[in-house]
Amino acid sequence: MPALHVPADRASLDFDVIIVGCGPTGAMLAAELRLHDVRVLVLEKDTEPASFVRIVGLHIRSLELMAMRGLLDRILPHGRRRPAAGFFAAIAKPEPKGLDSAYAYLLGIPQPVIVNLLEEHAIALGAQVRRGCAVAGVEQDDEGVTTTLADGERLRSRYLVGCDGARSTVRKLLGVGFPGEPARTETLMGEMEVGAPPEEVAAKVAEVSETRRPFWLRPFGNGVYSVVVPAAGISDRAEPPTIEDFQQQLRAIAGTDFGVHSPRWLSRFGDATRLAERYRVGRVLLAGDAAHIHPPIGGQGLNLGVQDAVNLGWKLAAQVRGWAPETLLDTYQAERHPVAEDVLDNTRAQVELLSPEPGPQAVRRLLTELMDLDEVNRHLIEKITGIGIRYDFGTGSDLLGRRLRDIAVKQGNLYGLLHGGRGLLLDRTERLTLDGWSDRVDHLADPTAELDVPGVLLRPDGHVAWVGEDQRDLDEHLSRWFGEPAH
């Protein structure tokens, strides 16, 4: 990478950015920063990666981001595809036709696998990961952040990002409020073997799920099932449930425990919903579950965190490298906080629709009818999968602020040009230039590009920052997003 605009104080610090937490958000952020030669250390309090094999789903927008960084081909063999349908409150409706993406499916993948792949990617790019390192203190000044570990070691960096989960130590040390609603209900989830015959399981699940949600036993093969059943009450989530808890609740709700045994992993989750009041306090930022928590219905949590990381990564790198416009880092909260608010609202709505009470059930039946309309079904699918997001970049083309799908270009496909995490000018006029910004933005002059506008400027996260053909207007937008031109 070019060594332009690098601040002089960079050499006096241990790292440019310290990331607390090596889950999917932290690992993805580390990789994004390393694309721009930012010196990154990831601190993880656990000495070993999680051993339980919980299946998570990568939604369309996350799959697009993986394709943008050249990771998707590495990830796909470890997952199982399923249609992009039935996400909203588990209302069974088909996938809308013609979703605007080349990756219009859900990829089910074991969480430890995706975390390991992202961590390997970050390390291959040069990030350092230290396990068994719990953070005990965070102090910041005008030049940087001092992070104190539990063993007394002190580390200095220009910035610190808390990606350390719902009980974030970083957020608490910052004193950032985490308002919302505490858990009202709790659900048990796990994978285990089932002794009852498959046809008996299917019949009983169909009967019970008419009135009790969430409730399911979904076969994985070889007698192994994913089991979800309401818990008896609210408990300390730090304590994992036992197989006896599952047996007891299955008998109470279904009249049988289905002969469940030999669990692979067991967990519990509540419907607590909280959103950090601020994503940034000076040189310290929050991302992923440290910034927002919500019920897992719709499978949006991991995806929301990974998308936070890709939004933040290039902006924080620009700040470290010295070319960021003055307000660029503030756009992280301005853009991602409303997205999280929307996710919290849609999960609140879905939880209500799972209630067995007559009122919510009446609304559920009405919404089930409305989702027969393609526009309604499509809107909800685009909301949950992240492809409906539009950041507020001002007035202009309908493309402005939206992500651009993976269109065909003369080199093959658009996302193949975004692996380096740089901006991209896609120029169908063949007249536009990038004088002074070529160290940060690539230029593709391609009159054959599968696009119905003269030109677009893409940010490194794939969102459209400008649409048009006027050079002066383009230069203004290049300055807005990529700083002053190099001379």
Residue pairs with C-beta under 8 A, 6 or more apart in sequence:
1 36
1 37
2 439
4 321
4 322
4 323
4 439
4 486
5 321
5 322
5 323
5 483
5 486
6 321
6 322
7 320
7 322
9 143
9 144
9 158
10 16
10 39
10 158
10 320
13 144
13 156
13 157
13 158
14 41
14 155
14 156
14 157
15 39
15 40
15 41
15 128
15 155
15 156
15 157
15 158
16 33
16 38
16 39
16 40
16 157
16 158
16 159
16 320
17 33
17 38
17 39
17 40
17 41
17 157
17 158
17 159
17 160
17 161
17 316
17 320
18 40
18 41
18 42
18 43
18 145
18 147
18 155
18 157
18 159
18 160
18 161
19 26
19 29
19 30
19 40
19 41
19 42
19 43
19 160
19 161
19 163
20 26
20 42
20 43
20 135
20 147
20 160
20 161
20 162
20 163
20 164
20 168
20 169
20 170
21 42
21 43
21 44
21 162
21 163
21 164
21 165
21 168
21 288
21 290
22 30
22 42
22 43
22 44
22 115
22 119
22 129
22 131
22 163
23 115
23 163
23 165
23 288
23 289
23 305
24 111
24 114
24 115
24 118
24 288
24 302
24 305
24 306
25 163
25 287
25 288
25 289
25 305
25 306
25 308
25 309
26 42
26 44
26 161
26 163
26 164
26 287
26 288
26 309
27 42
27 115
27 118
27 119
27 121
27 122
28 118
28 122
28 305
28 306
28 309
28 310
28 313
29 161
29 163
29 287
29 308
29 309
29 312
29 313
30 40
30 42
30 122
30 125
30 127
30 129
31 69
31 118
31 121
31 122
31 125
31 127
31 313
32 309
32 310
32 312
32 313
32 314
32 317
32 421
33 40
33 127
33 313
33 316
33 317
33 320
34 40
34 122
34 125
34 126
34 127
35 125
35 313
35 314
35 317
35 420
35 421
36 313
36 314
36 317
36 318
36 320
36 321
36 421
37 321
38 316
38 317
38 320
38 321
40 122
40 126
40 127
40 128
41 127
41 128
41 129
41 130
41 155
41 157
42 122
42 127
42 128
42 129
42 130
43 130
43 133
43 135
43 147
43 149
44 129
44 130
44 131
44 132
44 133
45 132
45 133
45 134
45 135
45 164
46 131
46 132
47 131
47 132
48 131
49 112
49 115
49 116
50 111
50 112
50 115
51 112
51 265
52 112
52 264
52 265
52 266
52 267
53 110
53 111
53 112
53 191
53 264
53 265
54 110
54 111
54 112
54 189
54 191
54 265
54 267
55 108
55 109
55 110
55 111
55 191
55 226
56 108
56 109
56 110
56 111
56 114
56 299
56 302
57 106
57 107
57 108
57 109
57 299
57 302
57 303
58 66
58 75
58 79
58 106
58 107
58 109
58 114
58 302
58 303
59 84
59 106
59 299
59 300
59 303
59 384
59 385
59 386
60 84
60 99
60 101
60 103
60 104
60 105
60 106
60 385
60 386
60 387
61 303
61 307
61 385
61 386
61 387
61 389
61 403
62 302
62 303
62 306
62 307
62 386
63 72
63 101
63 103
63 105
63 107
64 101
64 102
64 103
64 387
64 403
64 405
64 406
64 415
64 462
65 306
65 307
65 310
65 461
65 462
66 72
66 75
67 102
67 103
67 406
67 415
68 415
68 418
68 419
68 462
69 121
69 418
69 419
69 421
70 416
70 419
71 117
71 118
71 121
72 103
74 117
75 107
75 109
75 114
75 117
76 107
78 109
78 110
78 113
78 114
78 117
79 107
79 108
79 109
79 113
80 107
80 108
80 109
81 105
81 106
81 107
81 108
82 105
82 106
82 108
83 94
83 95
83 105
83 106
84 95
84 99
84 104
84 105
84 106
84 381
84 385
85 92
85 93
85 94
85 95
85 96
85 381
86 92
86 93
87 106
87 298
87 299
87 380
87 381
87 384
87 385
88 298
88 346
88 350
88 371
88 380
88 381
88 384
89 297
89 298
89 349
89 350
89 353
89 354
89 364
89 367
90 213
90 214
90 297
90 354
91 353
91 364
91 367
91 368
91 371
93 368
93 371
93 372
93 377
94 377
95 104
95 381
96 374
96 377
96 378
96 381
97 374
99 378
99 381
99 382
99 387
100 387
100 405
101 387
101 405
101 406
102 405
102 406
102 413
103 406
106 299
111 302
114 302
119 129
122 129
123 129
133 149
133 150
134 149
134 150
134 169
135 147
135 148
135 149
135 150
135 164
135 169
135 170
135 173
136 148
136 149
136 150
136 169
137 146
137 147
137 148
137 173
138 145
138 146
138 147
138 148
138 160
138 170
138 173
138 174
138 284
139 145
139 146
139 148
140 146
140 160
140 281
140 282
140 283
140 284
143 158
144 156
144 157
144 158
144 159
144 283
145 156
145 157
145 158
145 159
145 160
145 283
145 284
146 154
146 155
146 156
147 154
147 155
147 156
147 157
147 160
148 154
149 155
158 283
158 319
158 320
159 283
159 284
159 285
159 316
159 319
159 320
160 170
160 283
160 284
160 285
161 170
161 284
161 285
161 286
161 287
161 312
161 316
162 168
162 169
162 170
162 171
162 174
162 284
162 285
162 286
162 287
162 290
163 286
163 287
163 288
163 290
163 305
163 309
164 170
164 171
164 290
165 288
165 289
165 290
166 272
166 274
166 289
166 290
166 293
168 286
168 289
168 290
170 284
170 286
170 290
171 178
171 276
171 286
171 290
171 291
174 281
174 284
174 286
176 276
176 277
176 278
176 281
176 286
177 276
177 277
178 274
178 275
178 276
178 277
179 274
179 275
179 277
180 272
180 273
180 274
180 275
180 293
180 344
181 271
181 272
181 273
181 274
182 270
182 272
183 234
183 237
183 270
183 271
183 272
184 234
184 270
184 271
185 230
185 231
185 234
185 270
185 271
185 351
186 230
186 231
186 233
186 234
186 235
186 237
186 268
186 269
186 270
186 271
187 214
187 228
187 229
187 230
187 231
187 268
187 269
187 270
188 227
188 228
188 229
188 230
188 231
188 241
188 245
188 246
188 249
188 266
188 267
188 268
189 226
189 227
189 228
189 266
189 267
189 268
189 269
190 226
190 227
190 241
190 246
190 263
190 264
190 265
190 266
190 267
191 220
191 224
191 225
191 226
191 227
191 263
191 264
191 265
192 224
192 225
192 227
192 243
192 246
192 260
192 261
192 262
192 263
192 264
192 266
193 223
193 224
193 225
193 260
193 261
193 262
194 201
194 217
194 219
194 223
194 224
194 225
194 227
194 258
194 259
194 260
195 223
195 258
195 259
195 260
195 261
196 256
196 258
196 259
198 219
200 258
201 217
201 219
201 225
201 258
204 254
204 255
204 256
204 258
205 215
205 216
205 217
205 254
208 215
208 253
208 254
209 215
209 216
211 356
212 230
212 253
212 356
213 354
213 355
213 356
214 228
214 229
214 230
214 297
214 354
215 228
215 229
215 230
215 253
215 254
216 226
216 227
216 228
217 225
217 226
217 227
217 258
218 225
218 226
219 225
220 226
224 264
225 258
225 260
227 246
227 250
227 260
229 246
229 249
229 250
229 253
230 249
230 253
231 241
231 245
231 249
231 268
232 245
232 248
232 249
232 252
234 270
235 268
237 268
237 269
237 270
240 266
240 267
240 268
241 266
241 267
241 268
242 266
243 260
243 261
243 263
243 266
245 266
246 257
246 260
246 263
246 266
247 257
247 260
248 257
250 256
250 257
250 258
250 260
251 257
269 295
269 296
270 295
271 295
271 351
272 293
272 294
272 295
273 293
273 294
273 295
273 344
273 347
273 348
274 292
274 293
274 294
275 291
275 292
275 337
275 340
275 341
275 344
276 286
276 290
276 291
276 292
278 286
278 333
279 285
279 286
279 287
279 291
279 332
279 333
279 336
279 337
280 286
280 329
280 330
280 332
280 333
285 312
285 316
285 332
287 305
287 308
287 309
287 312
288 304
288 305
288 308
288 309
289 301
289 305
291 308
291 336
291 340
292 304
292 340
292 343
292 344
293 301
294 300
294 301
294 343
294 344
294 347
294 348
295 347
295 350
295 351
297 347
297 350
297 351
297 354
298 346
298 347
298 350
298 384
299 384
300 343
300 346
300 347
300 384
300 386
303 386
304 339
304 340
304 343
304 386
307 336
307 339
307 386
308 336
310 460
310 461
311 332
311 335
311 336
311 461
312 332
312 336
313 421
313 460
314 421
314 459
314 460
314 461
315 324
315 328
315 329
315 331
315 332
316 329
316 332
317 421
318 324
318 328
318 329
318 440
318 482
318 483
319 328
319 329
323 440
323 482
323 483
323 484
323 486
324 483
325 479
325 480
325 481
325 482
325 483
328 481
328 483
334 392
335 391
335 392
339 389
342 383
346 380
346 383
346 384
352 360
352 363
353 360
353 363
353 364
353 367
354 360
355 361
370 376
371 377
371 380
379 388
382 388
387 403
389 402
389 403
390 401
390 402
391 401
391 402
391 463
392 401
393 400
393 401
393 464
393 465
394 400
396 467
397 453
397 464
397 467
397 468
399 453
399 456
399 464
399 467
400 464
400 465
400 466
400 467
401 463
401 464
402 463
402 464
403 461
403 462
403 463
403 464
404 414
404 456
404 458
404 462
404 463
404 464
405 414
406 413
406 414
406 415
407 413
407 414
407 449
407 450
407 451
408 414
408 449
408 450
409 417
409 426
409 444
409 446
409 448
409 449
409 450
410 444
410 446
410 448
410 449
411 417
411 444
411 446
414 424
414 426
414 449
415 462
417 424
417 442
417 444
418 424
418 458
418 460
418 462
420 442
421 460
422 440
422 441
422 442
422 460
423 437
423 440
423 441
423 442
423 457
423 458
423 459
423 460
423 465
423 481
423 482
424 441
424 442
424 443
424 444
424 457
424 458
425 432
425 434
425 441
425 442
425 443
425 444
425 455
425 456
425 457
425 458
425 474
426 444
426 446
426 449
426 451
426 455
426 456
426 457
426 458
427 443
427 444
427 445
427 446
427 454
427 455
428 446
428 447
428 449
428 451
428 453
428 454
428 455
429 445
429 447
429 454
429 455
429 469
430 445
430 447
431 469
431 471
432 443
432 445
432 455
432 469
432 471
432 474
433 443
433 471
434 441
434 443
434 478
435 485
436 484
436 485
436 486
436 487
437 478
437 482
437 485
437 486
439 486
440 482
440 483
441 457
441 478
441 482
453 467
453 468
454 468
454 469
455 466
455 467
455 468
455 469
455 474
456 464
456 466
456 467
457 464
457 465
457 466
457 467
457 474
457 477
457 478
457 481
458 464
458 465
459 465
459 481
465 477
465 480
465 481
466 473
466 474
466 477
466 478
468 474
475 485
478 485
479 485
